[in-house]
Amino acid sequence: MAHRQRNQKKEHGATDAPRYRVRGVRRDPVDISKLSKALIGLVTAEAEREAQAEHARQTDDDSEHQGITGESPGIGGDSDA
C-alpha cells in the first residue's frame, strides 16, 4: 500500500512547466543588475516558449494543408494532348 501512495504522489506532482523558487532578500539600495538579469531571463524564456508554440502551430497547419491541396496530377499533368 505504501508503494501505491508513492506512485500517486509522483503522478499528481508531475508538471511540464519548470518551477521557480524566489527568495526575497531586502537590500538597500536595490541591486538593479541582479534584478535586470532575472527579468531578462524570464522574458527570454517566455519568448522562446511562445516561438516554439507558434512554430508547432505552423507545422501542424502546413501538414494539414499538404493533405488537402498537396495533391499532384502525376506524370504528364492534366493536359489533353
URCORZI-V249746 format. One record per backbone hydrogen bond with DSSP energy under -1.0 kcal/mol. NH is the residue of the N-H (numbers start at 0). CO is the residue of the C=O. Records with the same first field share a line. If there is no record, write none. Layout:
NH: CO, CO
This chain:
4: 0
5: 1
6: 2
7: 3
8: 4
9: 5
10: 6
11: 7
12: 8
31: 29
34: 30
35: 31
36: 32
37: 33
38: 34
39: 35
40: 36
41: 37
42: 38
43: 39
44: 40
45: 41
46: 42
47: 43
48: 44
49: 45
50: 46
51: 47
52: 48
53: 49
54: 50
55: 51
56: 52
57: 53
58: 54
59: 55
60: 56
61: 57
62: 58
63: 59
64: 60
65: 61
66: 62
68: 64
69: 65
76: 73
